[in-house]
Each structure stands twice: as C-alpha cells, then as structure tokens.
C-alpha cells in the first residue's frame, strides 16, 4: 500500500469508493485547515467532503450528511509498518 491515501474515499460499504484496508489503517482529514472527525466521504481533487450531521439518520439508516467545499487534505494516522 502506498504512503498517500486515495483521492476519494467513502466510509459506506455500498459505495464504489469504499476501501476497507485503508479505513482500517486510519485516515485523518483536514478541511479548510481544521481537522474533522465526522467525515463520511471526501474527494481531494474536487475539493469537498461530506460530514455527518449529529445523530440523525435517513430512512435507510445512513447518517445524514452535509457537503462542505474547500481545500481537503488527507493523511494516514499510522505508519504502513504498523498496519
């Protein structure tokens, strides 16, 4: 696995951008210079992230999200050696 996280990643297993190995390793996301812990999906090249909004869920049980635009940075929280 490379040392850079993917350009687009989603936490939902139904998404084509879901990657269990990357999520298990741990990815940190910074949006507009502020680290976010409630990110459900992000895209670095397009400059947006979907953030979960409280504990609200839709009728299928998925978290309600808000799409926020701005510069997005992603990094792995641990080393590749540990994973």
C-alpha positions in Angstrom: 0.0 0.0 0.0 1.3 3.5 -0.8 2.1 6.2 1.7 -0.6 8.5 0.4 -4.3 8.0 0.9 -6.7 7.7 -2.1 -8.0 10.8 -3.8 -11.6 9.8 -2.9 -12.7 7.6 0.0 -16.1 6.7 1.5 -17.0 5.0 4.8 -20.1 3.4 3.4 -19.7 -0.2 2.2 -22.3 0.4 -0.6 -20.1 3.0 -2.3 -17.6 2.2 -5.1 -15.1 4.3 -3.3 -15.1 2.2 -0.1 -11.8 0.6 0.8 -11.7 -1.5 4.0 -7.9 -1.8 4.1 -7.4 2.0 4.0 -10.2 2.6 6.6 -8.7 0.0 8.9 -5.3 1.7 8.7 -6.9 5.1 9.7 -7.2 8.2 7.6 -7.1 11.8 9.0 -8.9 14.5 7.1 -8.4 18.3 7.3 -10.9 20.6 5.7 -10.2 24.3 5.4 -7.2 23.9 7.8 -9.3 22.2 10.5 -9.2 18.5 11.4 -12.5 16.8 11.1 -13.5 13.6 12.8 -17.1 13.3 11.4 -16.1 12.8 7.7 -18.2 10.2 5.8 -16.7 10.8 2.4 -14.1 13.1 0.8 -12.6 14.0 -2.6 -9.3 15.8 -2.6 -9.2 16.7 -6.4 -12.8 18.1 -6.4 -12.3 19.9 -3.0 -15.3 18.6 -0.9 -16.1 16.4 2.0 -19.4 15.0 3.3 -19.7 15.5 7.1 -22.2 13.6 9.2 -24.7 15.9 11.0 -25.4 14.9 14.6 -27.1 11.5 15.2 -29.8 12.0 12.5 -30.2 9.1 10.0 -32.1 8.8 6.8 -34.8 6.2 6.3 -32.2 3.6 5.2 -30.2 4.1 8.5 -27.3 6.0 6.9 -26.1 9.2 8.6 -27.5 12.5 7.3 -24.6 14.4 5.7 -23.7 17.9 4.7 -21.4 18.6 1.7 -18.8 21.2 2.5 -16.4 22.6 -0.1 -12.9 23.8 0.4 -9.3 22.6 0.4 -9.1 19.0 1.6 -6.0 17.2 3.0 -5.8 13.6 3.9 -3.1 11.5 5.6 -2.6 8.1 7.2 -2.8 8.2 11.0 -0.3 5.4 11.5 2.7 4.0 9.6 2.5 1.4 6.9 4.8 -0.8 9.0 2.2 -1.0 11.9 -0.7 -1.9 9.6 
